[in-house]
Amino acid sequence: MGWAGEELKEVDLGDRRLNKRAITLLDTLAAKPTLSIPSACSGWSETIAAYRFLDNDAVTWEGILRPHWSCSRTRIACHKVVLMLQDTTELDFNGQSIDGLGPLSYEAQRGLYVHPTYAVSTDREPLGVLDAWMWAREPKDANGQRPGIKESTRWIEGYERVAELAAEVPDTRLVYVADRESDMIELMARAGELDTPADWLLRAQHDRALPNGEKLWQTVTSGEELGGISFTLPARDGQKARVVRQQLWARVVDLPHGKNQTIRATCVVAKEIDPPAGSTPVDGLSGDLTDRVGAIAQVGEKNDRVPTGRRRGHWRAEN
């Protein structure tokens, strides 16, 4: 049995023929992931069979992913630490006659949004997708407001799903990692309400005012530097690969939350040193927030950089 057969061994779409077709199609598309369905399939008959499968009302994305979720949990349980990465991407179907689509970045564009939770090991080994939020935006009303559920909810619900998984894998430390849009005090508060069963590491976008009136970035960078990190930035958009060196600062801070309440976190700030002339500094001055108040002592360690080892993946996920 091949990889697809093992991954979908427990698939149940209500018909053995559909189960078999799911495995065959996964194997076909995985072999040529950058191609369209007709280009990946071997001939017209296989292409038609693929489209009939996808058009079958009994076939749902949850039904296909359910056995993969189970396999992913098994793989996660084999690791001491697993990063649970979250981000949002567009599925652009502009110009196609498909029901149920909504606006994308521009109101005239049509498609869907998907917000998955992607599990990877600390060695960046892919372990699988654990959850996915998928939705179509509603058009803005006459006042320029968009009706429907707040899209920011997906970040909090994503953490809740990771928290549920944490109870199933008690010997694995889960770290919820998310980009700038997740920098919400409500998410941090929700984690606290759940007794923080999974750590969180958020790319900070708000230079918050702290209870003493000082600003977050200035407060963190006013202290002594903790050292630095370096990594190779891959070539992209006509730019050559280059080595990036960043200075690091870290400090435990109390973030305002509601009236007379605070949430304690560690803020790690990185700034690129001497970027090449004509290039944009990586992140300029940016920070990460984590619940790990003891993270400062680990920043400079070679073998367990928390959260500096995670932040390089942060940057790549956002770019």
N, C-alpha and C positions, 0 to 999 in steps of 0.2 A: 504494500500500500504506500502510495506516494505522500508527499507533504500535505497536499490538499485533502486527501482521504483521511489522514490522521487528524487534521485540524477540524474537519466537518464530520467526523465519525458519528457524532451524536445528533446530527442535524435531523429535524423532524418537521417537514413542511406538509405533512398529511398525506403524502403519496410517495412511494418508493422511487417512482420515476423522477419526481421533482428532486428528491434527495440526491439521486445519482447525477442529475443534470447540474445541480448546484456544485458538486465536487468537480465535475468535468469543466464547467465554466470557470471556476476559481483557478483550476490548474492552467487553463488556456490563457486567462488574463494575467495571471501572475508571471507567466513565461514572457509576456510582452506588455509590461505595464504602461508603457508610454504610447501604445497604439490604440486606435479606436476599436470598437467591437468588430466591425467588418474586417479590418486589417489584421486583427489578432486571430480571428477564426480561420480555419482551413476550409475555405469554400463557402458557397452561398447557403447550402443546406445547414451547415453548422451555425452560420450567422442567423438564419431564420429561427433555428432552435433556441439560440440565445435570446433573441428578442421575444419569442413566445414565452420563454421562461420568465423573463422580467416583466412581461405584461400579465402574467397570471395573478389573479387576486389573492391566491393562497400564498404567494411569495411576498414576504415582507422583509425589510432590511433588518428588523429585530430578529426574525426567525433565522436568517442567514448568520447573523453575528452571535446568536446565543451560544452555540458550541465553541466559537472562538473565544468568547468571554470566559467560558469555563476553562479552556486550555490556558488562557492568559493568567488566570488566578493560580493555576498549578505552577506555571513558570515563575510567577512572582514569589510564591512561597519558598522557592529554592534560593532566594537571595536575602542577605541581611538588610540591605538598603535598596529601595527602588524609587526612582523619580517618576512622579505622576504629572506629566506635562499637559497643560491645557492651552489651547489657542483656538481662534475662529478663522474659518476660511470660507470663501465664496464658491458656490457651484454655479458657474455662469452658463445659462441656457438661452442667452439673448438671441432673438430671431427665430426660436423654435416654437412650434405650436404645442405647448405642454400646459395642461391645467394645473392650477395650484401654485404657480410661481408668484413671486413678489419682487419689489424693488431691491436693487443691490446698492452699491456705493452711490450711483446716480439713479434718480427716480425712473429714468427711461430704461435702464438695464433690468433684465428679468432673470431670476434664478432663485436659489435657496442658500441658506447659511447652514453650516455644520460646525459644531463645537465639540470635538472629541477629547477624551482623556487617554493619553498615549503613555504607556508604561515602558521605561527603559531602565537598564541597570546602570550602576555608577561607571561601568566600563562602556556605556552607550550601546549595549546590546538590546535590540528591540524585543520587547516581551509581549506586546499586543495592545489592542484598543480595549478599554474597559467600560467606556460609557460614551454616549454621544447625544448632544442636543441638536435637533434639526428643525428648522422652521423657515417659513416664508414671511417676510415683512408685509405688513399692511400698508397701503398707500397713505401718505399724509393727508390730513383733512384740510378744510378751507383755512384753518388757522395755522397751518404748518406743523401741526402736532401729529404724531404717529400713534394711533390707537393700539390696543393689545397689551400683553404682558410686558413688563420692563425687561429689556434684553439683558440688563446687568444681572438678572436673577440667575443666568446660566453659570456665572462664576461661583455663586454661593451653593447652588445645587450640585455643581461639580465637586466642590469640597465635601458636601454631605455624602456623595456616592463614594468618595475616597475614604471617608470616615467609616462608612459601613463596611468597606472592604478590609479596613484595618482590624476590625473585630474578627474577621475570618482568617487573617494571617498574623497572629499575635507575635510570631518570632521574626517578622519582617518590619523594618521601620519604613513607613511610607512618607514621602516628601512631596507635597502638592506644590508644583512650580507653575507660575503663570505670569503673563506679561503685564504691561502698564495698565491696561484697562481693568485689571483685577485689583488695583490699589484702592480698595474700598474698606473703610473702617467697619462697615456692616459685615464683611466677610470675616475679618479678624474677630469681631465680636461673636459671630456664629460659631467659629472654631472654639472660642472660649466656653460658650454655652455647652458645647459637646465634650468639654474637657480635653480638647485638642488631641484626639486619638491619632491624627496624622500631622506632622509638621507642615508649616507653610513657608514658602519663599516667593515673595512677590516683587516684581520689578516696580520700583516706586516712581510715580509720576508727579506727585504733589509735594511741593516744598512747604510742608505744613508749618503753621505757627504752633509752637509748643506751649505748654502751660505757663512757662516763665516769660513768654512773649518773644523769645528768640525763634529764628527760622531753622528748619530741620537741617538743610545742607550746611549752613554756616556752623551750626552747633557741632555736627559730626566732624567736619574738616578742620575745626579749630584745634583739635587735639593732635597728639603725636601720630605720625604715620606708622602703620603697622608693617609696611613692607610693600611688596609688589608681586605681580604675576606677569607672565608673558605667554603669548600664544600666536599661532600663525593664522592670519585672516585669509581665507581662501580667495582666489581671483573671482571677480563678479563685475558685471556691468561695465566691461572694458577696463577694469582696474586690475593691476597685477596683484598677486598674492604678496603679503608683507607681514613682517613680525610686528606685533602690537605689544607695547609695554605699558602697564598701568600701575599707578600708585594707589594704595588702599588705605582707607580709614574705616574705623568701626566704633560704634558707641551704642550703649543701651539707652533708649529714650522712652519717655512716656507720651503716647499719642492721645490727644484729646478725643473723648468719645462721649457725646451727650453732655448733660449738665453735671459738672463736678465728677466726671469719671474719666479714667485713662486706661489705655491698653499698653502694656509693656512689650517692647520689641527691640531687636538689635537692628540697627541700620548700618549697612556696609556701603561705602561710597568709593567709586573708582574713577580715576581721571587718567587719560592717556598722556604719556610723557613723550615730548618731542615727536609729534607725528610728521611724516615727510611733507615737504612743501607742496602745496596744491591739493593735499588730501584732507578729507573731513575727519576730525578726531573721532575715534570709536567712542560713542556715547557722550563725548564731551565731558560733562560732569553728571553722573547718574548714580542712583542708589538702588539697593535691594533692601527689603524688609523681611525679617524672619522672626518666628516665635522663639527661636533658639537663643535665649538670653546668654547662654554660655558660649556662643559661637565665636566671640572675640578671641578667646584663647586658642582657637583652632585655625584662625585665618592664615597664619604663617606656616602651619605644619605641612609637610610634603605629602603625607599619605591620607589625610582626611581634611581636605579644605572645605569647610562648611562656613559660609556658602560660596566661597570664591570658586571652587571647582565647578559649582552648578551654574554660575553666572555666565560662563562662556557659552554654554548651551542656550541660556536665556537670549544672548545677543543673536545667535544664529537662528533661533526660532523666530525672532522678530524681524529678521532681515532676509 
